[in-house]
Amino acid sequence: MNILVTGSNGLLGQAVSKMFIRETDHDIMLTSAEDGSYVKDIHEYHTLDITRKDDVKKIASEFIPDVIVNCAAFTNVDLCETERELSWKINVDGVKNLIIAARINNARVIHFSTDYVFDGKNGPYSEEDVPNPISFYGREKLASENALKTSDVNHTIIRTLVLYGTGEKVKSNFVLWMIDKLKNNEPVNIVTDQISNVTMIEDLALGTMRIVDRGCSGIYNIAGNDILSRYDFAMKVCEVFGYDKGLVRPITSELLNQPAPRPMKSGLTTFKAEAELGFRTMDSLEGLQLLKYQLGS
Ligand SMILES: NC(=O)c1ccc[n+]([C@@H]2O[C@H](COP(=O)([O-])OP(=O)(O)OC[C@H]3O[C@@H](n4cnc5c(N)ncnc54)[C@H](OP(=O)(O)O)[C@@H]3O)[C@@H](O)[C@H]2O)c1
């Protein structure tokens, strides 16, 4: 199969790209917004901004993908509240451009969404629960899901949450940020009232590969195996990396004044993915141990 990855330089994009390159015989074309590829394994790379419809159509008509895996997104949830036009252009209009390219080339689209499509009053959520986003980012991601659902293009929506892992020049994520602070003995304030699963990107990449290879369509939740507060997750980071737990100060979300409202009691159930994709995702301790190994620390 020909697999076109967008946003391949992002945290997830790198993990997905490496998984396909390492584990499959598919022809992989990587694309992302930057001039060069951060994934070092041998592959074809092109700069591609998914908001540029003609560029998307051109790349797709040259490569003729069977599958487009969309890892490109505007992922700063708080900035989405103020940068509404730009973030909508990427998170919704960009996906519509991929749908057009998929339709022309008879390709499938694999797209990533989030628990932010829910209000977080009564998680964890299954694939059948009714979305009710409370942030602009959540509304954008739901709009992108709906663009796919109402299209005639074969697609899979993978909902996930709180990604962690590492890669070349990746933006910081919760765990990398904590490590950065705690290794310098700096205290961190961590919320006790935001509850969800957390997801090691390797699990998400593996699930994505299985979805592509098995031709699964519809919605799939892929997320870590346990549900815990951000504070409890921080405690596990200390445990695995050997940092002083006393540096982690419990706080509640109202003290953070985050511009975008968060789904508080969230989480995604993963029974469907486990049953249909045949694998169990890591729990937070297992994921952190793998990350520790990857970081060589
Ligand atoms: N991170 C999470 O906790 C989380 C949770 C739930 C769902 N998700 C979803 O998972 C997916 C991957 O997220 P991630 O954490 O890997 O995000 P990420 O690290 O921010 O990666 C996104 C990538 O997309 C690129 N990009 C931005 N605008 C683009 C454009 N117009 N055209 C092409 N590429 C563009 C970014 O480049 P720049 O860095 O140069 O902007 C970046 O390389 C997203 O759909 C996200 O909504 C993430």
The ligand as an SDF file (V2000), in Angstrom:
LIG
                    3D

 48 52  0  0  0  0  0  0  0  0999 V2000
   -0.8760   15.6740   22.2050 N   0  0  0  0  0  0  0  0  0  0  0  0
   -1.9470   15.1910   22.7850 C   0  0  0  0  0  0  0  0  0  0  0  0
   -1.9930   15.0250   24.0240 O   0  0  0  0  0  0  0  0  0  0  0  0
   -3.1470   14.7980   21.9670 C   0  0  0  0  0  0  0  0  0  0  0  0
   -4.2930   14.3460   22.6290 C   0  0  0  0  0  0  0  0  0  0  0  0
   -5.4010   13.9800   21.8700 C   0  0  0  0  0  0  0  0  0  0  0  0
   -5.3710   14.0350   20.4850 C   0  0  0  0  0  0  0  0  0  0  0  0
   -4.2450   14.4840   19.8800 N   0  0  0  0  0  0  0  0  0  0  0  0
   -4.2610   14.5530   18.4120 C   0  0  0  0  0  0  0  0  0  0  0  0
   -3.1840   13.7680   17.9250 O   0  0  0  0  0  0  0  0  0  0  0  0
   -2.7010   14.3360   16.7090 C   0  0  0  0  0  0  0  0  0  0  0  0
   -1.1850   14.4930   16.7900 C   0  0  0  0  0  0  0  0  0  0  0  0
   -0.8570   15.3550   17.8820 O   0  0  0  0  0  0  0  0  0  0  0  0
    0.6450   15.5970   18.3570 P   0  0  0  0  0  0  0  0  0  0  0  0
    0.6370   15.6300   19.8360 O   0  0  0  0  0  0  0  0  0  0  0  0
    1.5700   14.6870   17.6470 O   0  0  0  0  0  0  0  0  0  0  0  0
    0.8420   17.1080   17.8590 O   0  0  0  0  0  0  0  0  0  0  0  0
    2.1810   17.8910   17.4950 P   0  0  0  0  0  0  0  0  0  0  0  0
    3.3580   17.3090   18.1520 O   0  0  0  0  0  0  0  0  0  0  0  0
    1.8390   19.3240   17.6970 O   0  0  0  0  0  0  0  0  0  0  0  0
    2.3070   17.5960   15.9370 O   0  0  0  0  0  0  0  0  0  0  0  0
    1.5150   18.2000   14.9670 C   0  0  0  0  0  0  0  0  0  0  0  0
    2.3740   18.3740   13.7450 C   0  0  0  0  0  0  0  0  0  0  0  0
    1.5640   18.9760   12.7210 O   0  0  0  0  0  0  0  0  0  0  0  0
    2.3400   20.0050   12.1350 C   0  0  0  0  0  0  0  0  0  0  0  0
    1.4860   20.9950   11.5110 N   0  0  0  0  0  0  0  0  0  0  0  0
    0.8480   22.0500   12.0660 C   0  0  0  0  0  0  0  0  0  0  0  0
    0.1620   22.7080   11.1410 N   0  0  0  0  0  0  0  0  0  0  0  0
    0.3630   22.0650    9.9760 C   0  0  0  0  0  0  0  0  0  0  0  0
   -0.0770   22.2690    8.6510 C   0  0  0  0  0  0  0  0  0  0  0  0
   -0.8740   23.2960    8.3310 N   0  0  0  0  0  0  0  0  0  0  0  0
    0.3100   21.3910    7.7100 N   0  0  0  0  0  0  0  0  0  0  0  0
    1.1230   20.3620    8.0030 C   0  0  0  0  0  0  0  0  0  0  0  0
    1.5940   20.1220    9.2350 N   0  0  0  0  0  0  0  0  0  0  0  0
    1.2050   20.9590   10.2030 C   0  0  0  0  0  0  0  0  0  0  0  0
    3.1030   20.5830   13.2960 C   0  0  0  0  0  0  0  0  0  0  0  0
    4.1530   21.4060   12.8550 O   0  0  0  0  0  0  0  0  0  0  0  0
    4.6260   22.6300   13.7820 P   0  0  0  0  0  0  0  0  0  0  0  0
    5.1160   22.0210   15.0460 O   0  0  0  0  0  0  0  0  0  0  0  0
    5.6740   23.2730   12.9430 O   0  0  0  0  0  0  0  0  0  0  0  0
    3.4000   23.4790   13.9900 O   0  0  0  0  0  0  0  0  0  0  0  0
    3.5600   19.3200   13.9740 C   0  0  0  0  0  0  0  0  0  0  0  0
    4.7160   18.7960   13.3590 O   0  0  0  0  0  0  0  0  0  0  0  0
   -3.4690   15.6450   16.5110 C   0  0  0  0  0  0  0  0  0  0  0  0
   -4.5660   15.4150   15.6460 O   0  0  0  0  0  0  0  0  0  0  0  0
   -3.9970   15.9530   17.8950 C   0  0  0  0  0  0  0  0  0  0  0  0
   -5.1800   16.7250   17.8430 O   0  0  0  0  0  0  0  0  0  0  0  0
   -3.1320   14.8610   20.5800 C   0  0  0  0  0  0  0  0  0  0  0  0
  1  2  1  0
  2  3  2  0
  2  4  1  0
  4  5  1  0
  4 48  2  0
  5  6  2  0
  6  7  1  0
  7  8  2  0
  8  9  1  0
  8 48  1  0
  9 10  1  0
  9 46  1  0
 10 11  1  0
 11 12  1  0
 11 44  1  0
 12 13  1  0
 13 14  1  0
 14 15  2  0
 14 16  1  0
 14 17  1  0
 17 18  1  0
 18 19  2  0
 18 20  1  0
 18 21  1  0
 21 22  1  0
 22 23  1  0
 23 24  1  0
 23 42  1  0
 24 25  1  0
 25 26  1  0
 25 36  1  0
 26 27  1  0
 26 35  1  0
 27 28  2  0
 28 29  1  0
 29 30  1  0
 29 35  2  0
 30 31  1  0
 30 32  2  0
 32 33  1  0
 33 34  2  0
 34 35  1  0
 36 37  1  0
 36 42  1  0
 37 38  1  0
 38 39  2  0
 38 40  1  0
 38 41  1  0
 42 43  1  0
 44 45  1  0
 44 46  1  0
 46 47  1  0
M  CHG  2   8   1  16  -1
M  END
$$$$
